[in-house]
Amino acid sequence: MPTPTTIAVDVMGGDRGPAVVLRGALEALEADPDLHLVLVGPAEEVEPFAAAHERATAHVATEVIEMGEHPAGAVRAKKDSSIVVGCRLVKEGAADGFFSAGSTGACLAAATLVVGRIKGVKRPALGQVIPAYARPTLLIDVGANADCKPEYLVQFAQMGEVYMNAIMGVSSPKVGLLNIGEEEAKGDLFAQEAHQLLAAQVPAFAGNCEGGNLMAGDFDVVVTDGFTGNVCLKTIEGTAKTLMRNVKDALMATVLSKVGALLVKGPLGTLKEKMSPDTYGGTPLLGVKGAVIVGHGSSNETAVKNGIAVAAATVRARVADVIAERVAATAVSAANGEGEEI
């Protein structure tokens, strides 16, 4: 049975404006009777909506962090911004989780500085579920840590396992390392050392995953540094959009192909939905003391709805608590000489 859950929502996040965020918030409320929302933003945006919906509360924030601002500097300077206030509500226990489609960098900075890291977690990481062919795959990190140490990837793998088990229902997630070849000795020194650590400390580690195999769905969790992961994710998203445009152009090219398009309209719609990032709603920031979900800047109301739903599911599955337990158990094992501390 669903647990009553409160999610703070950054009404000012996203490129499409507060109206789109509020429509997504309404859809989320309609889909989940055990959901309560705290809408964070200017009074003129949040108060009328909250007055009209009994499971919505307004929390006024007088500042907004813009996409082009320096993330950490803006978080420190704009303490009454919608992103900072939303994270503060989580820290203070007034909300169980937070969703924003605003500046990714500001969300990362606020979540780390305000909500705080789980004890023992060296670096929180962004994990994005991608629509691989055989099954959804979590790619982690996709942008939180451009510069990584090999040991960070061990924690990314462990946090990714927890998320895929709790949210996607994968009983025994299979972990891979994004690399330029399948062989153990492939890649640069960073990849080779990461491979050794993963093999020694992550029982579910199944070896390297080449870029060409990422979308096959051979792994449930694929770990990499944030720079590589972000480039990889953006390439996947761009390729999917280009493919769908080319398919549409081909189907609209002739009268005969237009007839064919009518016959495959349903399956193509299903494919488009599967490939759309809106379907997965947002990217969880794993490793902080709460559920923080970062949406695309271009999020529409469906993406906002799904992002809020992911935040609620992350809270209900106790993902942050399970990660904390996993990290603590690893530290105990290391102290007892059963392995290296991650």
C-alpha positions in Angstrom: 0.0 0.0 0.0 1.5 3.4 -0.9 2.8 5.5 1.9 1.7 9.2 2.3 4.6 11.1 0.8 5.4 14.8 0.5 7.5 16.0 -2.4 8.8 19.6 -2.7 8.5 20.8 -6.3 10.6 23.7 -7.8 7.9 25.6 -9.7 10.5 27.8 -11.4 12.6 24.9 -12.7 12.6 24.2 -16.5 12.6 26.1 -19.7 8.8 26.0 -20.3 7.7 28.1 -17.3 5.7 27.6 -14.1 2.5 26.8 -16.0 3.9 23.6 -17.4 5.4 22.6 -14.0 2.0 23.2 -12.3 0.2 21.1 -15.0 2.6 18.3 -14.3 2.1 18.7 -10.6 -1.7 18.4 -11.1 -1.3 15.2 -13.1 1.0 13.8 -10.4 -1.6 14.5 -7.7 -4.4 12.9 -9.8 -2.3 9.8 -10.4 -1.3 9.3 -6.7 -3.9 9.8 -4.0 -1.2 9.4 -1.3 0.9 12.2 -2.6 1.2 15.7 -1.1 3.1 18.5 -2.8 4.9 21.5 -1.5 5.1 24.0 -4.4 8.1 26.2 -4.1 8.3 29.5 -6.0 6.9 33.1 -6.1 3.6 33.7 -4.3 1.7 34.6 -7.4 2.6 31.2 -8.9 2.2 28.8 -6.0 -0.5 30.2 -3.8 -3.5 30.1 -6.2 -2.7 26.5 -7.1 -2.4 25.4 -3.5 -5.6 27.2 -2.6 -7.4 25.1 -5.3 -5.9 21.7 -4.3 -6.2 20.3 -0.8 -3.1 18.1 -1.2 -0.9 21.0 -2.3 0.8 23.5 0.0 2.5 26.8 -1.1 6.0 27.7 0.1 7.1 31.1 -1.1 10.6 31.5 -2.5 11.6 35.0 -3.6 14.6 34.1 -5.7 15.4 32.0 -8.8 18.7 30.5 -9.9 19.0 30.9 -13.6 20.6 28.3 -15.9 23.6 30.4 -16.7 24.7 31.2 -13.2 27.6 29.6 -11.4 26.0 26.7 -9.5 27.8 26.8 -6.1 28.0 30.6 -6.1 24.3 31.0 -6.8 23.4 28.4 -4.2 25.4 30.3 -1.6 24.2 33.8 -2.7 20.5 33.0 -3.3 19.5 31.3 -0.1 15.8 32.0 -0.8 15.8 30.6 -4.3 13.4 27.8 -5.2 16.1 25.2 -5.5 17.8 26.0 -2.2 14.5 26.3 -0.4 13.3 23.0 -1.8 16.4 21.2 -0.6 16.1 22.9 2.8 12.6 21.5 3.2 14.0 18.0 2.7 16.8 18.6 5.2 14.4 20.0 7.8 11.9 17.1 7.3 9.1 19.3 5.9 9.3 17.3 2.6 10.5 13.7 2.0 11.9 14.5 -1.5 12.6 17.2 -4.0 12.0 17.5 -7.8 13.4 20.3 -10.0 13.9 20.7 -13.7 16.1 23.8 -13.1 19.9 24.1 -13.3 21.4 20.7 -12.8 24.6 22.2 -11.4 22.6 24.2 -8.8 20.6 21.2 -7.9 23.7 19.2 -7.3 25.3 22.0 -5.3 22.2 22.6 -3.2 21.6 18.8 -2.6 25.2 18.4 -1.5 25.6 21.5 0.6 22.1 21.7 2.1 20.6 18.2 2.2 24.1 16.7 2.7 25.9 13.5 1.7 25.3 10.1 3.2 28.0 9.3 5.7 30.8 7.4 3.9 29.7 8.4 0.4 32.7 10.0 -1.3 30.8 11.6 -4.2 27.0 11.6 -5.0 26.3 10.6 -8.5 23.6 11.2 -11.1 22.1 7.9 -12.5 20.0 8.0 -15.7 17.7 5.1 -16.7 18.2 4.7 -20.5 15.8 2.7 -22.7 18.1 -0.2 -23.7 16.7 -2.9 -25.9 16.5 -5.9 -23.6 15.7 -4.0 -20.4 16.2 -0.5 -18.9 19.8 0.2 -17.9 21.0 2.7 -15.3 24.0 4.7 -16.6 25.9 6.3 -13.6 27.5 8.9 -13.4 26.0 11.2 -16.1 27.4 14.5 -15.0 27.9 15.1 -11.3 31.6 14.2 -11.2 33.6 15.1 -14.3 36.8 14.1 -12.6 36.7 10.8 -10.8 38.9 8.4 -8.9 38.6 4.7 -9.7 37.2 4.0 -6.2 34.3 6.3 -6.8 33.0 4.0 -9.4 32.7 1.2 -6.8 30.3 3.3 -4.9 28.5 4.3 -8.1 28.0 0.6 -8.8 26.7 -0.1 -5.3 24.3 2.9 -5.3 23.1 1.9 -8.8 22.4 -1.6 -7.6 20.3 -0.3 -4.8 18.3 2.0 -7.1 17.6 -0.6 -9.8 16.5 -3.1 -7.2 14.3 -0.7 -5.3 12.8 1.3 -8.2 13.0 -0.9 -11.3 12.4 -4.2 -9.5 15.6 -5.9 -10.6 16.4 -8.6 -8.1 20.1 -9.1 -8.9 21.4 -6.1 -10.9 24.3 -6.9 -13.3 27.0 -4.3 -13.2 29.3 -3.3 -16.1 32.1 -0.8 -16.6 31.8 1.5 -19.7 35.1 0.8 -21.6 36.6 0.6 -25.1 36.7 -3.2 -25.1 35.5 -6.3 -23.3 38.9 -7.5 -22.2 40.0 -6.9 -18.7 43.2 -5.0 -19.7 41.4 -2.6 -22.1 41.2 1.1 -21.5 43.4 3.7 -19.9 44.9 3.3 -16.5 41.8 4.8 -14.9 39.6 2.1 -16.5 42.0 -0.7 -15.7 42.2 0.2 -12.0 38.4 0.7 -11.8 38.0 -2.7 -13.4 40.2 -4.3 -10.7 38.4 -2.6 -7.9 35.0 -3.4 -9.2 36.0 -7.1 -9.7 37.3 -7.2 -6.1 34.5 -5.3 -4.3 31.3 -5.6 -6.3 30.0 -9.3 -6.5 27.6 -8.3 -9.2 30.3 -6.9 -11.5 30.2 -8.7 -14.9 33.0 -7.0 -16.8 33.4 -4.2 -19.3 30.6 -2.8 -21.4 31.6 -1.3 -24.8 29.8 1.8 -26.0 28.2 -0.1 -28.8 26.7 -2.6 -26.4 25.3 -0.1 -23.9 21.9 0.1 -25.6 21.6 -3.7 -26.0 20.7 -4.0 -22.3 23.3 -6.6 -21.4 23.8 -4.9 -18.0 21.4 -3.4 -15.5 23.9 -0.8 -14.2 26.8 0.7 -16.2 29.3 2.8 -14.3 31.6 5.5 -15.7 33.0 9.0 -14.8 30.6 11.9 -15.1 32.3 13.5 -18.1 32.1 10.3 -20.2 28.6 9.5 -18.9 27.2 12.9 -19.8 28.7 12.8 -23.3 27.3 9.3 -23.8 23.8 10.2 -22.5 23.6 13.3 -24.7 24.7 11.3 -27.7 22.0 8.7 -27.0 19.3 11.3 -26.7 20.5 13.1 -29.8 20.6 9.9 -31.8 17.1 8.9 -30.7 15.7 12.3 -31.8 17.5 12.1 -35.1 16.3 8.6 -35.7 12.7 9.5 -35.0 12.9 12.5 -37.4 14.4 10.4 -40.2 11.7 7.8 -39.7 9.0 10.4 -39.9 10.5 12.0 -43.0 10.7 8.6 -44.7 7.1 7.8 -43.9 5.9 11.1 -45.2 7.9 11.0 -48.4 5.3 9.4 -50.7 1.6 8.6 -50.8 2.3 4.9 -50.4 4.6 5.4 -47.4 1.9 7.7 -45.8 -0.5 4.8 -46.0 2.1 2.6 -44.4 2.6 5.2 -41.7 -1.1 4.8 -40.7 -0.6 1.1 -40.3 2.4 1.4 -38.0 1.2 4.6 -36.1 0.5 2.7 -32.9 3.8 0.8 -32.7 5.8 3.9 -33.6 4.0 5.8 -30.9 5.0 3.1 -28.4 8.6 3.3 -29.6 8.7 7.1 -29.4 7.4 6.9 -25.8 10.0 4.3 -24.9 12.8 6.4 -26.3 11.7 9.7 -24.7 13.5 10.9 -21.6 10.1 12.2 -20.5 9.0 8.6 -19.7 11.6 8.3 -16.9 10.9 11.8 -15.6 14.2 12.7 -14.1 17.6 11.7 -12.9 18.1 10.6 -9.3 21.1 12.1 -7.4 22.2 9.1 -5.4 24.4 9.5 -2.3 22.6 12.4 -0.6 20.4 12.1 2.5 17.1 12.2 0.7 15.3 11.8 -2.6 16.5 14.5 -5.1 15.4 14.1 -8.7 16.7 16.4 -11.4 14.5 16.8 -14.5 15.5 17.9 -18.0 15.4 21.6 -18.6 13.0 21.0 -21.4 10.6 18.9 -19.3 7.0 19.0 -20.4 4.1 18.2 -18.0 4.5 14.5 -18.6 8.1 14.6 -17.6 7.3 16.7 -14.5 4.6 14.2 -13.5 6.9 11.3 -13.9 9.8 13.1 -12.2 7.6 13.7 -9.1 6.4 10.1 -9.2 10.1 8.9 -9.3 10.8 11.1 -6.3 7.9 9.6 -4.4 8.9 6.0 -5.3 12.5 6.7 -4.2 11.2 7.9 -0.8 8.9 5.0 -0.4 11.6 2.5 -1.3 14.0 4.0 1.3 16.7 4.3 -1.3 18.8 6.7 0.7 18.6 4.6 3.8 19.5 1.4 2.0 22.5 3.1 0.4 23.6 4.3 3.8 23.2 0.8 5.2 25.2 -0.6 2.2 28.0 1.9 2.6 28.2 1.3 6.4 28.3 -2.5 5.9 31.2 -2.1 3.4 33.1 0.1 5.9 32.6 -2.5 8.6 33.9 -5.3 6.3 36.9 -3.2 5.5 37.6 -2.6 9.2 37.4 -6.3 9.8 39.9 -6.9 7.0 37.4 -8.4 4.6 38.1 -5.9 1.9 39.1 -2.3 1.2 37.0 0.6 2.3 35.3 2.3 -0.6 
